[in-house]
């Protein structure tokens, strides 16, 4: 998982707001109940007083009869309280604090008896929601994931290449946290390059990894805005995510306008992510020779040296499905 500090702080601020809201609601609820049943408040106060006296007597070494008398009176108060509540269709839970999540009590973390803590399911839900929104492919992943992968539209050598690529992709996911890898999908339109990229993204997002999926046009628009815009405060964080996210997916490389800035920016991005051991997936219609001619030999060297090359061929699956 790779939430930024800002994203983590945003989640924790949300929990602060939830706790404050629920604390006010709890106070208002209890105020109404005590006003309706003043004897309950009196019994509770009496029980507290008795428990304090019991503790003091135990410290003073009082005889068991005194302690037993106090415990019996406390029990009687609790029985009376419960009877009154039940006769009015209520229970002890009606006096309990209000929480959106009873497991973590709106803190985001669940604590073990030994003091260790782990993220509550509600925190993970917020976390994955941020990661999905950041990825930019929430809707796309509903239809493009491994459960939707089909080998029915290719045959022969094309089919074998698709099966090999799918196997590599599944291994990429399974070893993502232990082995540093990058993938380069090459092939004609509709052969599964973007689909397999989405399959990987879906799996990694579900395990709380940060994934950013961008077309090459959008990618270089972001990098250009950071490079040339005077007001680049917002784009600075967006650009930083490109370098630091767990997985960056660049779709349809080669469809953007070609110029010296694009070649330089691509090299810088690939090189920086490689130094940080952050995985990248690139899909393109260009072959290796065309990539070298378009983006420079430096870029080609990084691609051939640090990426697993997967070539996909065959019919346009999108057209066949339609």
C-alpha positions in Angstrom: 0.0 0.0 0.0 1.3 3.4 -0.9 -1.0 6.2 0.3 0.8 9.6 0.3 1.1 11.5 3.6 -1.6 13.8 2.3 -4.0 11.0 1.5 -3.4 9.3 4.9 -4.0 12.6 6.7 -7.2 13.1 4.7 -8.5 9.8 5.9 -7.6 10.5 9.5 -9.3 13.9 9.3 -12.4 12.2 8.1 -12.3 10.0 11.2 -11.9 13.0 13.4 -15.1 14.5 11.8 -17.0 11.3 12.3 -16.0 11.0 16.0 -17.0 14.6 16.7 -20.3 14.2 14.9 -21.1 10.9 16.8 -20.0 12.3 20.1 -22.5 15.1 19.7 -25.2 12.7 18.7 -24.4 10.4 21.6 -24.6 13.3 24.1 -27.9 14.4 22.7 -29.3 10.9 22.8 -28.2 10.2 26.4 -29.5 13.6 27.5 -33.0 12.8 26.2 -33.0 9.3 27.8 -31.9 10.5 31.2 -34.5 13.3 31.0 -37.2 10.6 30.4 -35.8 8.2 33.0 -34.1 10.3 35.7 -34.1 7.3 38.1 -31.6 5.6 35.7 -29.1 8.4 36.1 -29.6 8.3 39.9 -29.0 4.5 39.9 -25.8 4.9 37.8 -24.5 7.6 40.1 -25.2 5.4 43.1 -23.4 2.5 41.5 -20.3 4.6 40.8 -20.3 5.8 44.4 -20.6 2.2 45.7 -17.7 1.0 43.4 -15.5 3.7 44.7 -16.3 2.8 48.3 -15.7 -0.9 47.5 -12.2 -0.1 46.2 -11.4 2.0 49.3 -12.6 -0.7 51.6 -10.5 -3.4 49.9 -7.4 -1.2 50.3 -8.2 -0.8 54.0 -8.6 -4.5 54.4 -12.4 -4.5 55.2 -14.1 -7.8 56.0 -15.8 -9.7 53.2 -19.3 -9.0 54.5 -18.9 -5.3 53.8 -17.6 -6.0 50.3 -20.4 -8.5 49.7 -23.1 -6.0 50.8 -21.8 -3.4 48.3 -21.7 -5.8 45.4 -25.2 -7.0 46.2 -26.5 -3.4 46.1 -24.7 -2.7 42.8 -26.2 -5.8 41.3 -29.7 -4.8 42.5 -29.3 -1.4 40.9 -28.2 -3.0 37.6 -31.2 -5.3 37.7 -33.6 -2.4 38.4 -32.0 -0.5 35.5 -32.4 -3.4 33.1 -36.0 -4.1 34.1 -37.0 -0.4 33.6 -35.3 -0.4 30.2 -36.9 -3.6 29.0 -40.3 -2.5 30.1 -39.9 0.5 27.8 -38.6 -1.5 24.9 -35.0 -0.3 25.5 -31.7 -2.0 26.3 -28.2 -1.0 27.6 -27.2 -0.5 23.9 -29.4 2.5 23.7 -27.1 4.3 26.1 -23.9 3.2 24.3 -21.8 5.7 22.3 -22.8 6.0 18.6 -20.2 4.7 16.1 -20.2 4.4 12.3 -17.9 1.4 12.8 -18.2 -0.5 16.0 -15.0 -2.5 15.3 -12.5 0.4 15.5 -14.8 2.9 17.2 -14.2 5.3 14.4 -10.4 5.4 14.8 -9.5 3.4 11.7 -7.5 0.9 13.7 -8.3 -2.2 15.7 -6.1 -3.0 18.7 -5.1 -6.5 19.9 -4.9 -7.2 23.7 -1.1 -7.1 23.4 -1.2 -3.6 22.0 -0.5 -4.3 18.4 -2.9 -2.7 15.9 -4.1 -3.3 12.4 -6.1 -1.3 9.9 -9.9 -1.8 10.3 -11.9 -2.9 7.3 -13.5 0.6 7.1 -10.0 2.2 6.8 -9.2 -0.3 4.0 -12.4 0.6 2.2 -11.4 4.3 2.3 -7.9 3.5 1.3 -8.9 1.4 -1.7 -11.4 4.1 -2.8 -8.6 6.7 -2.9 -6.4 4.3 -4.8 -9.1 3.5 -7.3 -9.9 7.1 -7.9 -6.2 7.9 -8.3 -5.7 5.1 -10.8 -8.3 6.7 -13.2 -9.8 3.3 -14.3 -12.5 2.5 -11.8 -15.2 2.0 -14.4 -12.9 0.2 -16.8 -12.0 -2.5 -14.3 -15.6 -3.6 -13.9 -15.3 -5.3 -17.3 -11.5 -5.7 -17.7 -10.1 -8.1 -15.2 -8.8 -11.7 -15.1 -12.3 -13.0 -14.5 -13.3 -11.6 -17.9 -10.2 -12.9 -19.7 -11.2 -15.1 -22.7 -9.0 -17.2 -25.1 -11.9 -17.8 -27.5 -11.1 -15.1 -30.1 -7.5 -16.1 -31.0 -6.1 -19.3 -32.4 -2.7 -20.8 -33.3 0.4 -18.8 -32.6 -1.7 -15.8 -31.7 -3.5 -17.8 -29.0 -0.2 -19.1 -27.6 1.2 -15.6 -27.3 -1.9 -14.5 -25.5 -1.7 -17.4 -23.1 2.0 -16.8 -22.4 1.3 -13.1 -21.8 -1.6 -13.9 -19.4 0.7 -16.3 -17.5 3.4 -13.7 -17.2 0.9 -11.1 -16.0 -0.5 -13.4 -13.3 3.1 -14.1 -12.1 3.8 -10.4 -12.2 0.9 -9.9 -9.7 1.8 -12.8 -7.5 5.5 -11.7 -7.1 4.9 -8.0 -7.2 6.0 -7.4 -3.6 9.1 -9.6 -3.9 10.4 -9.2 -7.5 11.0 -6.0 -9.4 9.6 -6.3 -12.9 8.4 -4.1 -15.8 6.3 -5.1 -18.8 6.2 -3.9 -22.4 3.2 -5.0 -24.4 3.6 -4.7 -28.2 0.9 -5.5 -30.7 -1.7 -4.3 -33.1 -5.1 -2.8 -32.0 -7.4 -5.1 -30.1 -5.0 -7.9 -29.3 -5.2 -7.5 -25.5 -2.5 -5.1 -24.5 -4.7 -2.7 -22.5 -6.9 -5.5 -21.3 -4.0 -7.3 -19.6 -2.7 -4.1 -18.1 -6.1 -3.6 -16.5 -6.2 -7.1 -15.2 -2.9 -6.4 -13.4 -4.2 -3.1 -12.1 -7.4 -4.6 -10.8 -5.5 -7.3 -8.8 -3.0 -4.9 -7.3 -5.6 -2.3 -6.4 -7.5 -4.9 -4.5 -4.3 -5.6 -2.4 -3.9 -1.8 -1.6 -1.2 -1.0 -4.0 -1.2 2.4 -5.7 -1.7 2.2 -9.4 -1.9 5.0 -12.0 -3.2 4.3 -15.5 -2.8 6.9 -18.1 -2.9 7.2 -21.9 0.4 8.4 -23.2 -1.3 11.7 -24.3 -2.5 12.3 -20.8 0.8 11.4 -19.3 2.8 13.9 -21.4 0.2 16.6 -20.8 0.8 16.2 -17.1 4.6 16.2 -17.5 4.4 19.3 -19.8 2.2 21.2 -17.4 4.7 20.6 -14.6 7.6 21.6 -16.9 6.2 24.7 -18.5 3.3 26.0 -16.4 3.9 28.9 -14.0 1.2 27.8 -11.7 2.4 24.2 -11.1 1.5 23.7 -7.4 -1.3 21.2 -8.2 0.6 19.4 -10.9 3.6 19.0 -8.7 1.8 16.4 -6.5 0.3 14.7 -9.6 3.7 14.5 -11.2 5.2 13.2 -8.0 2.7 10.4 -7.9 3.9 9.3 -11.4 7.3 8.7 -10.0 6.3 7.2 -6.7 3.2 5.1 -7.3 3.7 1.3 -6.9 2.7 0.7 -10.6 2.5 3.2 -13.5 0.7 2.0 -16.6 1.3 4.0 -19.8 -1.3 3.0 -22.4 -0.8 3.5 -26.2 2.7 4.9 -26.1 3.3 6.4 -29.5 -0.1 8.1 -30.0 1.1 11.4 -28.5 2.9 14.1 -30.5 6.5 13.4 -31.0 9.1 16.0 -30.0 12.3 16.4 -28.0 10.5 17.1 -24.8 8.5 13.9 -25.0 11.6 11.8 -25.6 13.5 13.4 -22.7 10.5 13.2 -20.3 9.9 9.6 -21.1 13.6 8.7 -20.5 13.6 10.7 -17.2 10.4 9.0 -16.0 11.5 5.4 -16.9 15.0 6.0 -15.5 13.7 7.5 -12.2 11.2 4.8 -11.6 13.8 2.2 -12.3 16.2 3.7 -9.8 13.3 3.7 -7.2 12.5 0.1 -8.2 8.9 1.1 -9.0 7.3 -1.0 -11.7 6.0 0.3 -15.0 3.9 -1.3 -17.7 3.8 0.2 -21.2 1.6 -0.8 -24.1 2.3 0.3 -27.6 1.6 -0.5 -31.3 5.3 0.3 -32.1 7.9 -2.4 -32.4 11.4 -2.0 -30.8 12.9 -0.4 -33.9 10.2 2.2 -34.1 10.5 2.9 -30.4 14.2 3.5 -30.8 13.7 5.8 -33.7 10.9 7.8 -32.0 12.3 8.2 -28.5 16.1 7.8 -28.8 18.5 4.9 -28.2 18.7 5.8 -24.5 15.0 5.0 -24.1 15.3 1.9 -26.2 18.2 0.8 -24.0 16.1 1.2 -20.8 13.2 -0.7 -22.4 15.2 -3.7 -23.7 17.3 -3.9 -20.5 14.6 -3.5 -17.8 11.3 -4.6 -19.4 9.9 -8.0 -20.2 8.8 -7.8 -23.8 5.4 -9.4 -24.6 4.2 -9.4 -28.2 0.5 -9.9 -28.9 -0.8 -10.6 -32.4 -4.0 -11.7 -34.1 -7.5 -10.4 -34.7 -9.0 -7.3 -33.2 -10.9 -8.8 -30.3 -12.9 -5.6 -29.7 -14.4 -5.9 -33.1 -15.1 -9.6 -32.7 -16.9 -9.0 -29.4 -19.0 -6.2 -30.9 
